Amino acid sequence: MSITLTLEQERIVQNLLATGKYRESGEVIQAALTLLEEYGAQYELWIDDTRSKVEVGIQELERGEGIELDVVMAKLRTKIERAGKSV
């Protein structure tokens, strides 16, 4: 396989090589691909977790366990006001 890098990508690879952490460009590309693969796996876990939480929330709402919007908004306003005062 042959890959053509943009000038910016080449600059990044060269900068990483200059740190001495990598001996050749292939190592830089491998590290990047490994991180991309890990990111994808973590993203899928996040998606699954989010879907589960949404499902729990829907079930709670169906049982009447929800909180009225005006109550939620009032709590948010209070938190924002407190955060502004602590800055």
C-alpha positions as CSV (number, residue, x, y, z in Angstrom):
1,M,0.0,0.0,0.0
2,S,1.2,3.5,-0.8
3,I,0.0,6.5,1.1
4,T,0.5,10.2,0.1
5,L,0.6,12.6,3.0
6,T,-0.3,16.3,2.8
7,L,2.4,18.8,3.7
8,E,0.8,19.3,7.1
9,Q,0.7,15.6,7.8
10,E,4.3,15.3,6.8
11,R,5.2,18.1,9.1
12,I,3.5,16.4,12.0
13,V,5.3,13.1,11.3
14,Q,8.7,14.9,11.0
15,N,8.1,16.8,14.3
16,L,7.2,13.5,16.0
17,L,10.4,11.9,14.6
18,A,12.4,14.8,15.8
19,T,11.3,14.1,19.4
20,G,13.3,10.9,19.3
21,K,10.3,8.9,20.5
22,Y,9.9,7.2,17.1
23,R,12.7,5.8,14.9
24,E,10.8,5.9,11.6
25,S,7.7,7.2,10.0
26,G,6.0,3.8,10.1
27,E,6.1,3.9,13.9
28,V,4.4,7.2,13.9
29,I,1.7,6.0,11.6
30,Q,1.2,2.8,13.6
31,A,0.9,4.8,16.9
32,A,-1.7,7.0,15.2
33,L,-3.7,4.1,13.9
34,T,-3.6,2.4,17.3
35,L,-5.0,5.5,18.9
36,L,-7.7,5.8,16.2
37,E,-8.7,2.2,16.8
38,E,-8.8,2.8,20.6
39,Y,-10.9,6.0,20.1
40,G,-13.4,4.1,17.9
41,A,-13.8,1.4,20.5
42,Q,-14.2,3.9,23.3
43,Y,-16.8,5.8,21.2
44,E,-18.8,2.6,20.7
45,L,-18.8,2.0,24.4
46,W,-20.0,5.6,25.0
47,I,-22.7,5.2,22.5
48,D,-23.9,1.9,24.1
49,D,-23.8,3.5,27.6
50,T,-25.7,6.6,26.4
51,R,-28.4,4.4,24.7
52,S,-28.8,2.5,27.9
53,K,-29.2,5.7,30.0
54,V,-31.7,7.1,27.5
55,E,-33.7,3.8,27.7
56,V,-33.7,4.0,31.5
57,G,-34.8,7.6,31.4
58,I,-37.7,6.8,29.0
59,Q,-38.8,4.0,31.3
60,E,-38.7,6.3,34.3
61,L,-40.8,8.9,32.4
62,E,-43.3,6.2,31.5
63,R,-43.7,5.4,35.2
64,G,-44.2,9.0,36.0
65,E,-40.9,9.5,37.7
66,G,-39.9,12.5,35.6
67,I,-39.2,16.0,36.8
68,E,-41.1,19.0,35.5
69,L,-39.2,21.2,33.1
70,D,-39.7,24.4,35.2
71,V,-38.1,22.6,38.2
72,V,-35.1,21.5,36.2
73,M,-34.7,25.0,34.7
74,A,-34.8,26.6,38.2
75,K,-32.1,24.2,39.5
76,L,-30.0,24.9,36.4
77,R,-30.3,28.7,36.9
78,T,-29.3,28.3,40.6
79,K,-26.2,26.3,39.6
80,I,-25.2,28.8,37.0
81,E,-25.7,31.7,39.4
82,R,-23.6,30.0,42.1
83,A,-20.9,29.1,39.5
84,G,-20.8,32.8,38.4
85,K,-20.3,34.0,42.0
86,S,-17.5,31.6,42.7
87,V,-15.4,32.8,39.7
